[in-house]
């Protein structure tokens, strides 16, 4: 019983249980939903969310937030789609490098404004979100780039199968591995946690708070840039409103996964499970026949519940520390 209680006290174990219960409920009505092929498809559909949520988690760990990630995806995706249309012979890996480099630059702009000008991250990224969307509109003139205007190589890469899984899924798995190594095995990963957990102690430990937050935004922007290419090639269309509202999904995946909105707390496993939980819901609700409006309401209720659970957990920890301080020496 003690082992079971300790497991259930962990956010990751609770999320695994929640995902299994959700799958069981859906399977009871639609048995085909839980077939290996369909579950692999759900993971493939969720891979972009997983990657962007991992980038977002780095920012949130430093006690910041990035509301511009979806607009970054729209701008970088539109750029590489138009470049592919104008220069069809350009190798795909060059277009991917352009997307990554552009995303990194957009992330660096956010980080610079937060670091050097000391502007709150929510204000900065709310502004750049609008700017990036506006630039995508100016760049394209409001027009769409459709599948017939993209080269076959540009469209086929994310769908190419390797050992039975598309490249998009393998990219998501690689992102999970790299994020785990970054957050648990590098000084930068430890700096993310220290910056959000206790900025004063981090400064005394020799960590540059501003630089750490800058690098978190650069990381988030870089991932968003890569996802810009993956998004437009996966869905075979680029337009100004690509990924509209997706920034909220990345934040939701982090919060559901146990990443504290006040920084310093969270795990890669939690973020991945949070994204998968959302992915299962988004794939299952249309199958069940629930309207898009109720889907939004359900997603919002889940986010609020996760925030309440996180807040209660942080409050309990604070009370325990306080009681310990009151004990006589």
C-alpha positions in Angstrom: 0.0 0.0 0.0 2.9 2.4 0.8 4.4 1.9 -2.6 1.0 2.5 -4.3 0.5 5.7 -2.3 3.9 7.0 -3.1 3.3 6.3 -6.8 0.0 8.0 -6.8 1.5 11.0 -5.1 3.6 11.6 -8.2 2.0 13.7 -11.0 3.4 11.4 -13.7 1.8 8.3 -12.2 -1.6 10.1 -11.9 -1.4 11.3 -15.5 -0.6 7.8 -16.7 -3.6 6.5 -14.7 -5.8 9.3 -16.1 -4.7 8.5 -19.7 -5.4 4.8 -19.2 -8.9 5.5 -17.7 -9.6 7.9 -20.6 -8.6 5.3 -23.1 -10.7 2.7 -21.4 -13.8 4.9 -21.4 -13.3 5.7 -25.1 -12.5 2.1 -26.0 -15.7 0.9 -24.3 -17.7 2.9 -26.9 -15.2 2.8 -29.9 -12.9 -0.3 -29.6 -10.9 0.7 -32.7 -9.6 3.8 -30.9 -7.1 1.9 -28.8 -5.6 -0.2 -31.6 -1.8 0.2 -31.9 -2.1 1.8 -35.3 -4.6 4.4 -34.1 -2.6 5.2 -30.9 0.5 5.6 -33.1 -1.5 8.1 -35.1 -2.6 10.0 -31.9 1.1 10.2 -30.9 2.0 11.5 -34.4 -0.8 14.1 -34.2 0.5 15.2 -30.8 4.2 15.3 -31.6 4.2 19.0 -32.5 2.4 19.8 -29.3 4.9 17.8 -27.3 7.9 19.6 -28.8 6.4 23.0 -28.4 5.3 22.3 -24.8 8.9 21.2 -24.0 10.2 24.5 -25.3 7.5 26.3 -23.4 8.4 24.5 -20.2 11.9 25.8 -20.3 10.5 29.3 -20.3 7.9 28.6 -17.5 10.6 27.0 -15.4 12.4 30.4 -15.3 9.2 32.1 -14.1 8.3 33.5 -17.5 5.9 32.7 -20.3 6.0 32.7 -24.1 2.7 33.7 -25.7 4.3 34.1 -29.2 5.2 30.5 -29.9 2.1 29.8 -32.2 2.7 33.1 -34.0 6.3 32.0 -34.5 5.1 28.8 -36.0 2.8 30.8 -38.4 5.6 33.2 -39.5 8.3 30.6 -40.0 5.9 28.1 -41.6 4.7 30.8 -44.0 8.3 31.8 -44.8 9.6 28.4 -45.7 6.4 27.5 -47.6 6.7 30.6 -49.7 10.4 30.0 -50.2 9.7 26.5 -51.3 7.1 27.8 -53.7 9.4 30.4 -55.2 12.5 28.2 -55.3 11.2 24.6 -55.7 14.6 23.1 -56.2 15.9 24.3 -52.8 16.8 21.2 -50.7 14.4 20.5 -47.8 17.2 20.5 -45.3 18.1 24.1 -46.2 14.4 25.1 -45.7 14.5 23.3 -42.3 17.7 25.3 -41.3 15.9 28.5 -42.4 12.9 27.6 -40.2 15.1 26.8 -37.2 17.3 29.9 -37.7 14.3 32.2 -38.1 12.6 30.7 -35.0 15.8 31.1 -33.0 16.0 34.8 -34.0 12.4 35.4 -33.1 13.0 33.7 -29.7 16.1 35.8 -29.2 14.1 39.0 -29.8 11.7 38.0 -27.0 14.6 37.1 -24.7 16.5 40.3 -25.5 13.4 42.4 -24.6 12.9 40.5 -21.4 16.6 40.5 -20.4 18.0 43.9 -21.4 14.9 46.1 -21.2 13.5 44.2 -18.2 9.9 44.1 -19.6 7.6 41.5 -18.2 7.6 38.4 -20.4 3.8 38.3 -20.7 3.8 41.9 -22.1 6.7 41.2 -24.5 5.4 38.0 -25.9 1.8 39.4 -26.2 3.2 42.2 -28.3 5.5 40.0 -30.4 2.6 37.5 -30.9 0.7 40.3 -32.7 3.8 41.5 -34.6 4.7 38.0 -35.9 1.2 37.4 -37.1 1.2 40.8 -38.8 4.5 40.0 -40.5 3.1 36.7 -41.8 0.2 38.6 -43.3 2.4 41.2 -44.9 4.8 38.6 -46.2 2.0 36.6 -47.8 -0.4 39.4 -48.6 -3.1 37.4 -46.8 -2.9 34.6 -49.3 -2.6 30.9 -48.6 0.2 28.5 -49.8 -1.6 25.3 -50.7 -0.4 21.8 -51.3 -0.1 22.0 -55.1 2.3 25.0 -54.6 4.7 23.0 -52.4 7.2 20.5 -53.7 6.7 16.7 -53.1 9.9 16.5 -51.1 8.8 19.4 -48.8 5.5 17.6 -48.1 6.7 14.0 -47.8 9.5 14.3 -45.2 7.3 14.3 -42.1 5.3 11.4 -43.5 8.3 9.2 -44.5 8.1 6.0 -42.5 11.1 4.7 -40.6 10.6 1.4 -38.8 6.9 1.9 -39.1 6.7 5.4 -37.6 6.6 8.7 -39.5 9.6 11.1 -39.3 7.4 13.5 -37.4 6.9 10.9 -34.6 10.6 10.2 -34.5 11.3 13.9 -34.3 9.0 14.1 -31.3 10.8 11.2 -29.6 14.2 12.7 -30.3 12.9 16.0 -28.7 11.9 14.1 -25.6 15.3 12.5 -25.3 17.2 15.8 -25.9 15.0 17.7 -23.4 15.6 15.0 -20.7 19.3 15.3 -21.2 19.2 19.1 -21.2 17.0 19.5 -18.1 18.7 16.7 -16.0 22.3 16.5 -17.2 23.4 20.0 -18.1 24.3 23.2 -16.2 21.8 25.2 -18.3 19.0 22.8 -17.3 19.8 23.2 -13.6 20.0 27.0 -14.2 16.4 27.0 -15.6 15.2 25.3 -12.3 17.3 27.6 -10.1 16.2 30.8 -11.8 12.5 30.1 -11.3 12.8 28.3 -8.0 14.8 30.9 -6.1 16.3 33.7 -8.1 18.2 35.2 -5.1 19.9 31.8 -4.3 20.6 31.4 -8.1 22.5 34.8 -8.2 24.6 33.8 -5.1 25.4 30.5 -7.0 26.8 32.5 -9.9 23.8 32.1 -12.3 23.0 35.0 -14.6 19.2 35.2 -14.3 18.7 37.4 -17.3 21.0 35.3 -19.6 19.3 32.1 -18.4 15.8 33.5 -19.3 17.2 34.8 -22.6 18.4 31.3 -23.5 15.1 29.8 -22.4 13.3 32.0 -24.9 15.9 31.2 -27.6 15.2 27.5 -27.0 11.5 28.0 -27.2 11.8 30.0 -30.4 14.1 27.4 -32.0 11.7 24.6 -31.3 8.8 26.7 -32.6 10.7 27.4 -35.8 11.3 23.7 -36.5 7.6 23.1 -35.8 6.7 25.9 -38.3 8.1 23.7 -41.1 6.6 20.5 -39.6 3.2 22.1 -39.3 2.9 23.4 -42.8 4.3 20.3 -44.4 2.2 18.0 -42.2 -1.0 19.8 -43.0 0.0 20.8 -46.5 -1.1 24.5 -46.1 0.3 27.7 -44.8 -1.8 30.7 -43.9 -1.7 33.6 -41.4 -3.9 31.9 -38.8 -1.9 28.7 -38.7 -1.7 27.3 -35.1 -4.0 30.1 -33.8 -4.5 29.6 -30.1 -1.9 26.8 -30.0 0.1 28.8 -27.5 -2.6 28.1 -24.9 -2.3 24.3 -25.6 1.4 24.4 -25.0 0.8 26.2 -21.6 -2.0 23.8 -20.8 0.2 20.7 -21.5 2.9 22.2 -19.1 0.4 23.0 -16.3 -1.4 19.6 -16.6 2.0 18.0 -16.5 2.9 19.6 -13.2 5.1 22.5 -14.3 4.5 25.3 -11.8 3.4 28.6 -13.2 5.6 30.4 -10.6 8.7 28.6 -11.9 11.2 26.1 -10.7 9.1 22.9 -10.7 8.4 20.4 -13.5 9.6 17.4 -15.4 10.0 16.3 -19.0 7.9 13.2 -18.3 5.1 15.3 -16.8 5.0 17.7 -19.8 5.0 14.8 -22.3 2.1 13.1 -20.4 0.2 16.4 -20.2 0.5 16.9 -24.0 -0.5 13.3 -24.6 -3.5 13.7 -22.3 -4.6 16.7 -24.4 -3.9 14.8 -27.6 -6.1 11.9 -26.6 -8.9 14.3 -25.7 -8.6 16.3 -28.9 -8.7 13.1 -31.0 -11.4 11.4 -29.0 -14.0 14.1 -28.5 -14.8 14.5 -32.3 -15.1 10.7 -32.5 -17.6 10.6 -29.6 -19.5 13.4 -31.4 -19.0 16.3 -28.9 -19.3 19.7 -30.5 -16.2 22.0 -30.9 -17.7 24.4 -28.3 -18.0 21.7 -25.7 -14.5 20.5 -26.6 -13.1 24.0 -25.7 -15.1 24.0 -22.5 -13.8 20.6 -21.4 -10.2 21.6 -22.2 -10.6 24.8 -20.2 -12.1 22.9 -17.2 -9.1 20.5 -17.3 -6.7 23.4 -17.3 -8.4 25.1 -14.4 -8.4 21.8 -12.4 -4.7 21.3 -13.1 -3.9 24.8 -11.9 -5.9 24.3 -8.7 -4.1 21.0 -8.0 -0.7 22.6 -8.6 -1.6 25.6 -6.3 -2.8 23.3 -3.5 0.3 21.3 -3.7 2.6 24.3 -3.5 0.5 25.7 -0.6 0.8 22.4 1.4 4.6 22.4 0.9 4.8 25.9 2.2 2.8 25.0 5.3 5.1 22.0 6.0 8.2 24.3 5.8 6.5 26.8 8.1 5.7 24.1 10.7 9.3 22.9 10.7 10.5 26.4 11.3 8.3 26.7 14.4 9.7 23.5 16.0 11.9 24.2 19.1 15.6 23.7 18.6 
